[in-house]
């Protein structure tokens, strides 16, 4: 039976600060030792194996000590985790993280500030506001801009469309226009806002997988005043392409339509020393989504929604006496009325320490490195007759597929190669569909990944895919 005294000994306070330090030091040692030993991004363990192992844990019987719990965690999590810092993790938009940001993570979780009101956060409020102002200036917004940190691009896009709907007022059968290569969170946001599945109109892309401005003009004319927003993408998830922002901004201005730019992926260009021009026109957007946890090398979560006119955020406000009584609301800084969250972590601290220790130029150099590596990878694939490569990315993704001797086996062979590669643990890659066909995808966000790493992974893919094709010749019913 646990006593009240024992229970209280686990709370962080002035009496337990020493134990706090010892336990965190042991946790840090475990992570250090594990990362030092990682020789592949994944062990290849199956969901069935891992689920069975975790399912045996009796959560009603504590282990009693940190050492025993950490030993157990080695078996249940650390050993088989997917390690994004490994140079052959090439799958999704997950980046290795900057050490200054991890320092911030430790501090923010220990102090546990909540960013909804001043009396829960004090200086944290002003640090977040300063970072919002800094990001807004990088976008090219004026002094009237504002914003708020969010959990990620999905939440930012949801809030952006909420603002668009409220700014538009009562519009019968409202429409949102977005690229065919845009993120699914636009459709999800429309659903959550009760706009209906028909409210999102997909605008065609060209062979370069960027929104076609002629197709946009057609849809703007077709739906007229029903259009409450156009969502352009600065960094599509699959292709890393950037819609023609200036031309889209021109059309939105001419039609009097609100423009939102989803730059969750491409926001790293804001600090790029060589490629900032790829975002030209973003300063004309009414709102912008940025994900620092994609291209600023921050731990999840660390994201924001920026608005060109700070007053637009009033649509997220709701008065609650216990949080923002009228007698003090005019005199104290207040973040809760900018956000669709109430309790909210001080995630801005991670970015703050990254900028104060590394600097924005260092972050930009790292992002430039992965963009350059993707360009080299595209060239490598384009010159390799074993593969077919899709549209060239403006960022750091590469979409391609293996071409077996029998074209009819291409979809199955590529699907098999991806699964076999993951099961081996030698590398982790992603897959997608392009015009109804199975393709593979590299997402390069690790500056430590070399072109030699890429070449080796391509050889492994070709080996697995060719093996599948050979198996089919021997046994036609082998599953992909």
TORKOL-4160 file (C-alpha; in steps of 0.2 Angstrom, whole numbers, padded with zeros to 4 digits, m for minus):
480
<pt num="1" X="0000" Y="0000" Z="0000"/>
<pt num="2" X="0007" Y="0017" Z="m0005"/>
<pt num="3" X="0007" Y="0030" Z="0008"/>
<pt num="4" X="0003" Y="0048" Z="0005"/>
<pt num="5" X="0021" Y="0053" Z="0010"/>
<pt num="6" X="0027" Y="0041" Z="m0003"/>
<pt num="7" X="0015" Y="0048" Z="m0016"/>
<pt num="8" X="0021" Y="0066" Z="m0012"/>
<pt num="9" X="0039" Y="0061" Z="m0014"/>
<pt num="10" X="0036" Y="0060" Z="m0033"/>
<pt num="11" X="0031" Y="0078" Z="m0035"/>
<pt num="12" X="0044" Y="0091" Z="m0041"/>
<pt num="13" X="0047" Y="0104" Z="m0027"/>
<pt num="14" X="0061" Y="0112" Z="m0017"/>
<pt num="15" X="0062" Y="0096" Z="m0006"/>
<pt num="16" X="0063" Y="0084" Z="m0021"/>
<pt num="17" X="0074" Y="0094" Z="m0033"/>
<pt num="18" X="0089" Y="0082" Z="m0030"/>
<pt num="19" X="0079" Y="0067" Z="m0034"/>
<pt num="20" X="0073" Y="0076" Z="m0050"/>
<pt num="21" X="0091" Y="0079" Z="m0055"/>
<pt num="22" X="0096" Y="0061" Z="m0052"/>
<pt num="23" X="0082" Y="0053" Z="m0061"/>
<pt num="24" X="0083" Y="0065" Z="m0076"/>
<pt num="25" X="0102" Y="0062" Z="m0077"/>
<pt num="26" X="0099" Y="0043" Z="m0078"/>
<pt num="27" X="0086" Y="0045" Z="m0091"/>
<pt num="28" X="0098" Y="0056" Z="m0101"/>
<pt num="29" X="0112" Y="0043" Z="m0099"/>
<pt num="30" X="0100" Y="0030" Z="m0106"/>
<pt num="31" X="0096" Y="0040" Z="m0121"/>
<pt num="32" X="0114" Y="0045" Z="m0124"/>
<pt num="33" X="0119" Y="0027" Z="m0123"/>
<pt num="34" X="0105" Y="0021" Z="m0135"/>
<pt num="35" X="0108" Y="0034" Z="m0148"/>
<pt num="36" X="0127" Y="0031" Z="m0147"/>
<pt num="37" X="0123" Y="0012" Z="m0152"/>
<pt num="38" X="0110" Y="0015" Z="m0165"/>
<pt num="39" X="0116" Y="0008" Z="m0181"/>
<pt num="40" X="0100" Y="0008" Z="m0191"/>
<pt num="41" X="0084" Y="0018" Z="m0191"/>
<pt num="42" X="0073" Y="0004" Z="m0186"/>
<pt num="43" X="0074" Y="m0014" Z="m0179"/>
<pt num="44" X="0061" Y="m0021" Z="m0190"/>
<pt num="45" X="0050" Y="m0027" Z="m0176"/>
<pt num="46" X="0032" Y="m0031" Z="m0181"/>
<pt num="47" X="0016" Y="m0022" Z="m0174"/>
<pt num="48" X="0010" Y="m0040" Z="m0168"/>
<pt num="49" X="0027" Y="m0043" Z="m0158"/>
<pt num="50" X="0027" Y="m0026" Z="m0150"/>
<pt num="51" X="0008" Y="m0025" Z="m0146"/>
<pt num="52" X="0010" Y="m0042" Z="m0137"/>
<pt num="53" X="0025" Y="m0036" Z="m0127"/>
<pt num="54" X="0016" Y="m0020" Z="m0121"/>
<pt num="55" X="0000" Y="m0029" Z="m0118"/>
<pt num="56" X="0007" Y="m0040" Z="m0104"/>
<pt num="57" X="0011" Y="m0024" Z="m0093"/>
<pt num="58" X="0000" Y="m0023" Z="m0078"/>
<pt num="59" X="m0002" Y="m0004" Z="m0076"/>
<pt num="60" X="m0010" Y="m0007" Z="m0059"/>
<pt num="61" X="0006" Y="m0014" Z="m0052"/>
<pt num="62" X="0020" Y="0000" Z="m0052"/>
<pt num="63" X="0038" Y="m0006" Z="m0053"/>
<pt num="64" X="0042" Y="0006" Z="m0038"/>
<pt num="65" X="0058" Y="0013" Z="m0045"/>
<pt num="66" X="0065" Y="0024" Z="m0059"/>
<pt num="67" X="0079" Y="0011" Z="m0064"/>
<pt num="68" X="0067" Y="m0003" Z="m0065"/>
<pt num="69" X="0055" Y="0007" Z="m0076"/>
<pt num="70" X="0069" Y="0013" Z="m0087"/>
<pt num="71" X="0075" Y="m0005" Z="m0089"/>
<pt num="72" X="0057" Y="m0010" Z="m0094"/>
<pt num="73" X="0056" Y="0005" Z="m0106"/>
<pt num="74" X="0072" Y="m0001" Z="m0115"/>
<pt num="75" X="0062" Y="m0016" Z="m0120"/>
<pt num="76" X="0046" Y="m0008" Z="m0124"/>
<pt num="77" X="0051" Y="0008" Z="m0133"/>
<pt num="78" X="0069" Y="0013" Z="m0134"/>
<pt num="79" X="0076" Y="m0002" Z="m0142"/>
<pt num="80" X="0063" Y="m0003" Z="m0156"/>
<pt num="81" X="0059" Y="0016" Z="m0158"/>
<pt num="82" X="0061" Y="0024" Z="m0175"/>
<pt num="83" X="0076" Y="0035" Z="m0174"/>
<pt num="84" X="0075" Y="0050" Z="m0185"/>
<pt num="85" X="0093" Y="0055" Z="m0182"/>
<pt num="86" X="0099" Y="0041" Z="m0192"/>
<pt num="87" X="0105" Y="0046" Z="m0210"/>
<pt num="88" X="0095" Y="0032" Z="m0218"/>
<pt num="89" X="0078" Y="0037" Z="m0211"/>
<pt num="90" X="0071" Y="0044" Z="m0227"/>
<pt num="91" X="0052" Y="0042" Z="m0225"/>
<pt num="92" X="0042" Y="0056" Z="m0218"/>
<pt num="93" X="0043" Y="0074" Z="m0213"/>
<pt num="94" X="0052" Y="0070" Z="m0197"/>
<pt num="95" X="0069" Y="0079" Z="m0193"/>
<pt num="96" X="0083" Y="0076" Z="m0182"/>
<pt num="97" X="0082" Y="0088" Z="m0168"/>
<pt num="98" X="0094" Y="0102" Z="m0162"/>
<pt num="99" X="0102" Y="0100" Z="m0145"/>
<pt num="100" X="0097" Y="0118" Z="m0140"/>
<pt num="101" X="0079" Y="0114" Z="m0143"/>
<pt num="102" X="0080" Y="0098" Z="m0132"/>
<pt num="103" X="0087" Y="0109" Z="m0118"/>
<pt num="104" X="0072" Y="0120" Z="m0120"/>
<pt num="105" X="0061" Y="0104" Z="m0120"/>
<pt num="106" X="0068" Y="0100" Z="m0103"/>
<pt num="107" X="0066" Y="0117" Z="m0096"/>
<pt num="108" X="0048" Y="0120" Z="m0102"/>
<pt num="109" X="0041" Y="0103" Z="m0096"/>
<pt num="110" X="0049" Y="0105" Z="m0079"/>
<pt num="111" X="0043" Y="0122" Z="m0075"/>
<pt num="112" X="0026" Y="0117" Z="m0084"/>
<pt num="113" X="0020" Y="0135" Z="m0089"/>
<pt num="114" X="0004" Y="0136" Z="m0098"/>
<pt num="115" X="0003" Y="0149" Z="m0111"/>
<pt num="116" X="m0016" Y="0153" Z="m0110"/>
<pt num="117" X="m0015" Y="0168" Z="m0098"/>
<pt num="118" X="m0002" Y="0180" Z="m0091"/>
<pt num="119" X="m0004" Y="0174" Z="m0073"/>
<pt num="120" X="0001" Y="0156" Z="m0078"/>
<pt num="121" X="0016" Y="0161" Z="m0089"/>
<pt num="122" X="0023" Y="0178" Z="m0086"/>
<pt num="123" X="0039" Y="0179" Z="m0096"/>
<pt num="124" X="0034" Y="0165" Z="m0107"/>
<pt num="125" X="0020" Y="0175" Z="m0114"/>
<pt num="126" X="0032" Y="0188" Z="m0121"/>
<pt num="127" X="0045" Y="0175" Z="m0127"/>
<pt num="128" X="0031" Y="0168" Z="m0138"/>
<pt num="129" X="0025" Y="0185" Z="m0144"/>
<pt num="130" X="0043" Y="0190" Z="m0148"/>
<pt num="131" X="0045" Y="0174" Z="m0159"/>
<pt num="132" X="0028" Y="0177" Z="m0167"/>
<pt num="133" X="0034" Y="0195" Z="m0172"/>
<pt num="134" X="0051" Y="0188" Z="m0178"/>
<pt num="135" X="0043" Y="0175" Z="m0189"/>
<pt num="136" X="0030" Y="0188" Z="m0196"/>
<pt num="137" X="0045" Y="0199" Z="m0201"/>
<pt num="138" X="0053" Y="0185" Z="m0209"/>
<pt num="139" X="0037" Y="0182" Z="m0219"/>
<pt num="140" X="0037" Y="0200" Z="m0224"/>
<pt num="141" X="0022" Y="0205" Z="m0214"/>
<pt num="142" X="0021" Y="0223" Z="m0206"/>
<pt num="143" X="0019" Y="0228" Z="m0188"/>
<pt num="144" X="0000" Y="0224" Z="m0187"/>
<pt num="145" X="0003" Y="0205" Z="m0189"/>
<pt num="146" X="0000" Y="0193" Z="m0175"/>
<pt num="147" X="m0001" Y="0174" Z="m0173"/>
<pt num="148" X="0000" Y="0160" Z="m0160"/>
<pt num="149" X="0009" Y="0144" Z="m0158"/>
<pt num="150" X="0000" Y="0128" Z="m0162"/>
<pt num="151" X="0002" Y="0109" Z="m0161"/>
<pt num="152" X="0005" Y="0107" Z="m0179"/>
<pt num="153" X="0000" Y="0111" Z="m0197"/>
<pt num="154" X="m0016" Y="0102" Z="m0195"/>
<pt num="155" X="m0022" Y="0114" Z="m0181"/>
<pt num="156" X="m0015" Y="0129" Z="m0190"/>
<pt num="157" X="m0024" Y="0125" Z="m0206"/>
<pt num="158" X="m0040" Y="0122" Z="m0196"/>
<pt num="159" X="m0039" Y="0139" Z="m0187"/>
<pt num="160" X="m0034" Y="0148" Z="m0203"/>
<pt num="161" X="m0050" Y="0141" Z="m0211"/>
<pt num="162" X="m0060" Y="0146" Z="m0196"/>
<pt num="163" X="m0054" Y="0164" Z="m0198"/>
<pt num="164" X="m0058" Y="0163" Z="m0216"/>
<pt num="165" X="m0076" Y="0157" Z="m0213"/>
<pt num="166" X="m0079" Y="0170" Z="m0200"/>
<pt num="167" X="m0072" Y="0185" Z="m0210"/>
<pt num="168" X="m0083" Y="0180" Z="m0225"/>
<pt num="169" X="m0098" Y="0181" Z="m0215"/>
<pt num="170" X="m0114" Y="0172" Z="m0220"/>
<pt num="171" X="m0110" Y="0164" Z="m0237"/>
<pt num="172" X="m0122" Y="0151" Z="m0244"/>
<pt num="173" X="m0113" Y="0135" Z="m0249"/>
<pt num="174" X="m0095" Y="0141" Z="m0245"/>
<pt num="175" X="m0081" Y="0135" Z="m0255"/>
<pt num="176" X="m0062" Y="0133" Z="m0251"/>
<pt num="177" X="m0050" Y="0131" Z="m0266"/>
<pt num="178" X="m0034" Y="0121" Z="m0264"/>
<pt num="179" X="m0022" Y="0112" Z="m0274"/>
<pt num="180" X="m0024" Y="0093" Z="m0279"/>
<pt num="181" X="m0006" Y="0091" Z="m0271"/>
<pt num="182" X="m0011" Y="0100" Z="m0255"/>
<pt num="183" X="m0012" Y="0093" Z="m0238"/>
<pt num="184" X="m0027" Y="0082" Z="m0232"/>
<pt num="185" X="m0029" Y="0094" Z="m0217"/>
<pt num="186" X="m0038" Y="0106" Z="m0228"/>
<pt num="187" X="m0052" Y="0093" Z="m0231"/>
<pt num="188" X="m0052" Y="0088" Z="m0213"/>
<pt num="189" X="m0053" Y="0106" Z="m0207"/>
<pt num="190" X="m0068" Y="0109" Z="m0218"/>
<pt num="191" X="m0076" Y="0093" Z="m0211"/>
<pt num="192" X="m0073" Y="0099" Z="m0193"/>
<pt num="193" X="m0080" Y="0116" Z="m0197"/>
<pt num="194" X="m0096" Y="0109" Z="m0203"/>
<pt num="195" X="m0093" Y="0115" Z="m0221"/>
<pt num="196" X="m0098" Y="0099" Z="m0229"/>
<pt num="197" X="m0087" Y="0087" Z="m0241"/>
<pt num="198" X="m0092" Y="0097" Z="m0256"/>
<pt num="199" X="m0085" Y="0113" Z="m0249"/>
<pt num="200" X="m0067" Y="0109" Z="m0254"/>
<pt num="201" X="m0064" Y="0111" Z="m0272"/>
<pt num="202" X="m0048" Y="0103" Z="m0278"/>
<pt num="203" X="m0038" Y="0114" Z="m0291"/>
<pt num="204" X="m0028" Y="0104" Z="m0304"/>
<pt num="205" X="m0009" Y="0104" Z="m0304"/>
<pt num="206" X="0002" Y="0104" Z="m0319"/>
<pt num="207" X="0016" Y="0091" Z="m0323"/>
<pt num="208" X="0027" Y="0100" Z="m0310"/>
<pt num="209" X="0014" Y="0096" Z="m0297"/>
<pt num="210" X="0011" Y="0115" Z="m0293"/>
<pt num="211" X="m0007" Y="0123" Z="m0293"/>
<pt num="212" X="m0011" Y="0128" Z="m0311"/>
<pt num="213" X="m0016" Y="0147" Z="m0311"/>
<pt num="214" X="m0027" Y="0145" Z="m0326"/>
<pt num="215" X="m0037" Y="0131" Z="m0317"/>
<pt num="216" X="m0038" Y="0142" Z="m0301"/>
<pt num="217" X="m0045" Y="0157" Z="m0312"/>
<pt num="218" X="m0058" Y="0145" Z="m0319"/>
<pt num="219" X="m0064" Y="0139" Z="m0301"/>
<pt num="220" X="m0064" Y="0157" Z="m0295"/>
<pt num="221" X="m0075" Y="0162" Z="m0309"/>
<pt num="222" X="m0086" Y="0147" Z="m0307"/>
<pt num="223" X="m0089" Y="0149" Z="m0288"/>
<pt num="224" X="m0088" Y="0168" Z="m0287"/>
<pt num="225" X="m0093" Y="0175" Z="m0270"/>
<pt num="226" X="m0095" Y="0158" Z="m0263"/>
<pt num="227" X="m0076" Y="0156" Z="m0261"/>
<pt num="228" X="m0071" Y="0160" Z="m0244"/>
<pt num="229" X="m0052" Y="0156" Z="m0246"/>
<pt num="230" X="m0039" Y="0149" Z="m0257"/>
<pt num="231" X="m0026" Y="0138" Z="m0249"/>
<pt num="232" X="m0009" Y="0138" Z="m0258"/>
<pt num="233" X="0005" Y="0126" Z="m0253"/>
<pt num="234" X="0023" Y="0131" Z="m0250"/>
<pt num="235" X="0030" Y="0113" Z="m0249"/>
<pt num="236" X="0018" Y="0099" Z="m0254"/>
<pt num="237" X="0020" Y="0084" Z="m0243"/>
<pt num="238" X="0023" Y="0072" Z="m0257"/>
<pt num="239" X="0032" Y="0082" Z="m0270"/>
<pt num="240" X="0040" Y="0096" Z="m0260"/>
<pt num="241" X="0033" Y="0109" Z="m0273"/>
<pt num="242" X="0028" Y="0127" Z="m0270"/>
<pt num="243" X="0013" Y="0134" Z="m0278"/>
<pt num="244" X="0016" Y="0150" Z="m0289"/>
<pt num="245" X="0012" Y="0161" Z="m0274"/>
<pt num="246" X="0014" Y="0178" Z="m0282"/>
<pt num="247" X="0002" Y="0174" Z="m0296"/>
<pt num="248" X="m0011" Y="0166" Z="m0284"/>
<pt num="249" X="m0010" Y="0181" Z="m0273"/>
<pt num="250" X="m0014" Y="0192" Z="m0289"/>
<pt num="251" X="m0029" Y="0182" Z="m0293"/>
<pt num="252" X="m0035" Y="0182" Z="m0274"/>
<pt num="253" X="m0033" Y="0201" Z="m0274"/>
<pt num="254" X="m0042" Y="0203" Z="m0290"/>
<pt num="255" X="m0057" Y="0192" Z="m0284"/>
<pt num="256" X="m0057" Y="0199" Z="m0266"/>
<pt num="257" X="m0054" Y="0182" Z="m0259"/>
<pt num="258" X="m0044" Y="0177" Z="m0243"/>
<pt num="259" X="m0027" Y="0168" Z="m0246"/>
<pt num="260" X="m0020" Y="0156" Z="m0234"/>
<pt num="261" X="m0002" Y="0148" Z="m0237"/>
<pt num="262" X="0001" Y="0131" Z="m0230"/>
<pt num="263" X="0020" Y="0133" Z="m0227"/>
<pt num="264" X="0021" Y="0119" Z="m0214"/>
<pt num="265" X="0036" Y="0111" Z="m0224"/>
<pt num="266" X="0043" Y="0125" Z="m0234"/>
<pt num="267" X="0045" Y="0137" Z="m0219"/>
<pt num="268" X="0063" Y="0133" Z="m0218"/>
<pt num="269" X="0066" Y="0144" Z="m0233"/>
<pt num="270" X="0062" Y="0159" Z="m0222"/>
<pt num="271" X="0080" Y="0157" Z="m0215"/>
<pt num="272" X="0088" Y="0150" Z="m0230"/>
<pt num="273" X="0103" Y="0160" Z="m0236"/>
<pt num="274" X="0101" Y="0155" Z="m0254"/>
<pt num="275" X="0083" Y="0150" Z="m0257"/>
<pt num="276" X="0072" Y="0163" Z="m0248"/>
<pt num="277" X="0066" Y="0169" Z="m0265"/>
<pt num="278" X="0056" Y="0153" Z="m0268"/>
<pt num="279" X="0043" Y="0160" Z="m0255"/>
<pt num="280" X="0041" Y="0177" Z="m0264"/>
<pt num="281" X="0023" Y="0182" Z="m0263"/>
<pt num="282" X="0020" Y="0174" Z="m0246"/>
<pt num="283" X="0020" Y="0191" Z="m0238"/>
<pt num="284" X="0003" Y="0194" Z="m0247"/>
<pt num="285" X="m0006" Y="0180" Z="m0239"/>
<pt num="286" X="m0019" Y="0184" Z="m0226"/>
<pt num="287" X="m0012" Y="0169" Z="m0215"/>
<pt num="288" X="0002" Y="0157" Z="m0215"/>
<pt num="289" X="0005" Y="0140" Z="m0207"/>
<pt num="290" X="0023" Y="0136" Z="m0201"/>
<pt num="291" X="0030" Y="0120" Z="m0194"/>
<pt num="292" X="0046" Y="0123" Z="m0185"/>
<pt num="293" X="0046" Y="0105" Z="m0180"/>
<pt num="294" X="0048" Y="0100" Z="m0199"/>
<pt num="295" X="0062" Y="0112" Z="m0206"/>
<pt num="296" X="0069" Y="0121" Z="m0191"/>
<pt num="297" X="0075" Y="0105" Z="m0183"/>
<pt num="298" X="0063" Y="0106" Z="m0168"/>
<pt num="299" X="0055" Y="0092" Z="m0157"/>
<pt num="300" X="0037" Y="0089" Z="m0160"/>
<pt num="301" X="0027" Y="0100" Z="m0157"/>
<pt num="302" X="0033" Y="0117" Z="m0162"/>
<pt num="303" X="0022" Y="0126" Z="m0175"/>
<pt num="304" X="0012" Y="0142" Z="m0177"/>
<pt num="305" X="m0001" Y="0151" Z="m0187"/>
<pt num="306" X="0003" Y="0169" Z="m0193"/>
<pt num="307" X="m0010" Y="0182" Z="m0198"/>
<pt num="308" X="m0006" Y="0198" Z="m0208"/>
<pt num="309" X="m0019" Y="0207" Z="m0199"/>
<pt num="310" X="m0018" Y="0203" Z="m0180"/>
<pt num="311" X="m0037" Y="0208" Z="m0178"/>
<pt num="312" X="m0042" Y="0192" Z="m0187"/>
<pt num="313" X="m0038" Y="0182" Z="m0172"/>
<pt num="314" X="m0053" Y="0189" Z="m0163"/>
<pt num="315" X="m0063" Y="0175" Z="m0171"/>
<pt num="316" X="m0054" Y="0163" Z="m0160"/>
<pt num="317" X="m0059" Y="0172" Z="m0144"/>
<pt num="318" X="m0072" Y="0167" Z="m0131"/>
<pt num="319" X="m0074" Y="0176" Z="m0114"/>
<pt num="320" X="m0072" Y="0166" Z="m0098"/>
<pt num="321" X="m0072" Y="0176" Z="m0082"/>
<pt num="322" X="m0061" Y="0164" Z="m0073"/>
<pt num="323" X="m0047" Y="0166" Z="m0086"/>
<pt num="324" X="m0049" Y="0184" Z="m0093"/>
<pt num="325" X="m0060" Y="0195" Z="m0082"/>
<pt num="326" X="m0065" Y="0211" Z="m0090"/>
<pt num="327" X="m0057" Y="0221" Z="m0077"/>
<pt num="328" X="m0040" Y="0215" Z="m0081"/>
<pt num="329" X="m0041" Y="0210" Z="m0099"/>
<pt num="330" X="m0037" Y="0227" Z="m0105"/>
<pt num="331" X="m0021" Y="0228" Z="m0095"/>
<pt num="332" X="m0013" Y="0211" Z="m0096"/>
<pt num="333" X="m0006" Y="0201" Z="m0111"/>
<pt num="334" X="m0018" Y="0187" Z="m0115"/>
<pt num="335" X="m0014" Y="0173" Z="m0127"/>
<pt num="336" X="m0029" Y="0162" Z="m0124"/>
<pt num="337" X="m0040" Y="0172" Z="m0135"/>
<pt num="338" X="m0029" Y="0170" Z="m0150"/>
<pt num="339" X="m0029" Y="0151" Z="m0149"/>
<pt num="340" X="m0041" Y="0137" Z="m0151"/>
<pt num="341" X="m0032" Y="0128" Z="m0137"/>
<pt num="342" X="m0034" Y="0133" Z="m0118"/>
<pt num="343" X="m0020" Y="0125" Z="m0109"/>
<pt num="344" X="m0005" Y="0126" Z="m0120"/>
<pt num="345" X="0013" Y="0121" Z="m0118"/>
<pt num="346" X="0028" Y="0134" Z="m0119"/>
<pt num="347" X="0034" Y="0126" Z="m0135"/>
<pt num="348" X="0041" Y="0143" Z="m0141"/>
<pt num="349" X="0055" Y="0140" Z="m0128"/>
<pt num="350" X="0063" Y="0127" Z="m0140"/>
<pt num="351" X="0064" Y="0139" Z="m0154"/>
<pt num="352" X="0070" Y="0153" Z="m0143"/>
<pt num="353" X="0085" Y="0143" Z="m0137"/>
<pt num="354" X="0089" Y="0137" Z="m0154"/>
<pt num="355" X="0090" Y="0155" Z="m0161"/>
<pt num="356" X="0099" Y="0161" Z="m0146"/>
<pt num="357" X="0112" Y="0147" Z="m0146"/>
<pt num="358" X="0113" Y="0142" Z="m0164"/>
<pt num="359" X="0106" Y="0157" Z="m0173"/>
<pt num="360" X="0094" Y="0158" Z="m0188"/>
<pt num="361" X="0108" Y="0157" Z="m0201"/>
<pt num="362" X="0114" Y="0140" Z="m0194"/>
<pt num="363" X="0096" Y="0133" Z="m0196"/>
<pt num="364" X="0095" Y="0140" Z="m0214"/>
<pt num="365" X="0112" Y="0132" Z="m0218"/>
<pt num="366" X="0106" Y="0115" Z="m0212"/>
<pt num="367" X="0090" Y="0116" Z="m0222"/>
<pt num="368" X="0099" Y="0121" Z="m0238"/>
<pt num="369" X="0110" Y="0106" Z="m0236"/>
<pt num="370" X="0095" Y="0094" Z="m0236"/>
<pt num="371" X="0087" Y="0103" Z="m0251"/>
<pt num="372" X="0104" Y="0101" Z="m0260"/>
<pt num="373" X="0105" Y="0083" Z="m0256"/>
<pt num="374" X="0087" Y="0080" Z="m0263"/>
<pt num="375" X="0093" Y="0089" Z="m0279"/>
<pt num="376" X="0108" Y="0077" Z="m0280"/>
<pt num="377" X="0096" Y="0062" Z="m0277"/>
<pt num="378" X="0085" Y="0067" Z="m0291"/>
<pt num="379" X="0099" Y="0069" Z="m0303"/>
<pt num="380" X="0106" Y="0052" Z="m0297"/>
<pt num="381" X="0089" Y="0043" Z="m0300"/>
<pt num="382" X="0086" Y="0052" Z="m0317"/>
<pt num="383" X="0102" Y="0045" Z="m0323"/>
<pt num="384" X="0098" Y="0027" Z="m0317"/>
<pt num="385" X="0089" Y="0016" Z="m0329"/>
<pt num="386" X="0082" Y="0005" Z="m0315"/>
<pt num="387" X="0071" Y="0019" Z="m0309"/>
<pt num="388" X="0058" Y="0032" Z="m0315"/>
<pt num="389" X="0058" Y="0048" Z="m0306"/>
<pt num="390" X="0043" Y="0060" Z="m0304"/>
<pt num="391" X="0042" Y="0079" Z="m0303"/>
<pt num="392" X="0057" Y="0088" Z="m0297"/>
<pt num="393" X="0056" Y="0095" Z="m0279"/>
<pt num="394" X="0059" Y="0113" Z="m0274"/>
<pt num="395" X="0062" Y="0106" Z="m0257"/>
<pt num="396" X="0069" Y="0090" Z="m0250"/>
<pt num="397" X="0058" Y="0076" Z="m0256"/>
<pt num="398" X="0061" Y="0064" Z="m0271"/>
<pt num="399" X="0047" Y="0053" Z="m0278"/>
<pt num="400" X="0052" Y="0038" Z="m0289"/>
<pt num="401" X="0049" Y="0020" Z="m0292"/>
<pt num="402" X="0059" Y="0004" Z="m0298"/>
<pt num="403" X="0055" Y="m0002" Z="m0315"/>
<pt num="404" X="0055" Y="m0021" Z="m0316"/>
<pt num="405" X="0057" Y="m0029" Z="m0333"/>
<pt num="406" X="0038" Y="m0033" Z="m0333"/>
<pt num="407" X="0029" Y="m0016" Z="m0331"/>
<pt num="408" X="0014" Y="m0025" Z="m0325"/>
<pt num="409" X="0023" Y="m0029" Z="m0309"/>
<pt num="410" X="0029" Y="m0012" Z="m0305"/>
<pt num="411" X="0016" Y="m0007" Z="m0292"/>
<pt num="412" X="0018" Y="m0024" Z="m0283"/>
<pt num="413" X="0037" Y="m0024" Z="m0284"/>
<pt num="414" X="0038" Y="m0006" Z="m0276"/>
<pt num="415" X="0026" Y="m0010" Z="m0263"/>
<pt num="416" X="0036" Y="m0026" Z="m0258"/>
<pt num="417" X="0052" Y="m0017" Z="m0258"/>
<pt num="418" X="0046" Y="m0004" Z="m0246"/>
<pt num="419" X="0040" Y="m0017" Z="m0234"/>
<pt num="420" X="0055" Y="m0028" Z="m0235"/>
<pt num="421" X="0067" Y="m0013" Z="m0233"/>
<pt num="422" X="0057" Y="m0008" Z="m0217"/>
<pt num="423" X="0057" Y="m0026" Z="m0210"/>
<pt num="424" X="0076" Y="m0027" Z="m0213"/>
<pt num="425" X="0078" Y="m0011" Z="m0203"/>
<pt num="426" X="0092" Y="m0005" Z="m0215"/>
<pt num="427" X="0082" Y="0010" Z="m0220"/>
<pt num="428" X="0065" Y="0018" Z="m0219"/>
<pt num="429" X="0057" Y="0025" Z="m0234"/>
<pt num="430" X="0039" Y="0031" Z="m0238"/>
<pt num="431" X="0027" Y="0027" Z="m0252"/>
<pt num="432" X="0013" Y="0037" Z="m0261"/>
<pt num="433" X="0002" Y="0035" Z="m0276"/>
<pt num="434" X="0005" Y="0046" Z="m0292"/>
<pt num="435" X="m0009" Y="0046" Z="m0305"/>
<pt num="436" X="m0015" Y="0029" Z="m0297"/>
<pt num="437" X="0002" Y="0021" Z="m0297"/>
<pt num="438" X="0013" Y="0015" Z="m0283"/>
<pt num="439" X="0028" Y="0026" Z="m0280"/>
<pt num="440" X="0042" Y="0027" Z="m0267"/>
<pt num="441" X="0047" Y="0043" Z="m0258"/>
<pt num="442" X="0063" Y="0049" Z="m0250"/>
<pt num="443" X="0060" Y="0064" Z="m0238"/>
<pt num="444" X="0077" Y="0071" Z="m0234"/>
<pt num="445" X="0078" Y="0081" Z="m0218"/>
<pt num="446" X="0094" Y="0075" Z="m0211"/>
<pt num="447" X="0110" Y="0085" Z="m0215"/>
<pt num="448" X="0120" Y="0070" Z="m0210"/>
<pt num="449" X="0113" Y="0059" Z="m0225"/>
<pt num="450" X="0126" Y="0058" Z="m0239"/>
<pt num="451" X="0123" Y="0054" Z="m0257"/>
<pt num="452" X="0132" Y="0038" Z="m0253"/>
<pt num="453" X="0119" Y="0034" Z="m0241"/>
<pt num="454" X="0106" Y="0037" Z="m0254"/>
<pt num="455" X="0114" Y="0027" Z="m0267"/>
<pt num="456" X="0116" Y="0012" Z="m0255"/>
<pt num="457" X="0097" Y="0013" Z="m0251"/>
<pt num="458" X="0093" Y="0013" Z="m0269"/>
<pt num="459" X="0103" Y="m0003" Z="m0272"/>
<pt num="460" X="0094" Y="m0011" Z="m0258"/>
<pt num="461" X="0077" Y="m0006" Z="m0265"/>
<pt num="462" X="0082" Y="m0012" Z="m0282"/>
<pt num="463" X="0088" Y="m0029" Z="m0275"/>
<pt num="464" X="0071" Y="m0031" Z="m0265"/>
<pt num="465" X="0060" Y="m0026" Z="m0280"/>
<pt num="466" X="0070" Y="m0038" Z="m0292"/>
<pt num="467" X="0068" Y="m0052" Z="m0279"/>
<pt num="468" X="0050" Y="m0050" Z="m0279"/>
<pt num="469" X="0049" Y="m0050" Z="m0298"/>
<pt num="470" X="0059" Y="m0066" Z="m0298"/>
<pt num="471" X="0047" Y="m0074" Z="m0285"/>
<pt num="472" X="0032" Y="m0070" Z="m0295"/>
<pt num="473" X="0040" Y="m0080" Z="m0310"/>
<pt num="474" X="0042" Y="m0095" Z="m0298"/>
<pt num="475" X="0025" Y="m0093" Z="m0288"/>
<pt num="476" X="0012" Y="m0081" Z="m0296"/>
<pt num="477" X="0003" Y="m0079" Z="m0279"/>
<pt num="478" X="0017" Y="m0071" Z="m0268"/>
<pt num="479" X="0009" Y="m0056" Z="m0259"/>
<pt num="480" X="0016" Y="m0039" Z="m0262"/>
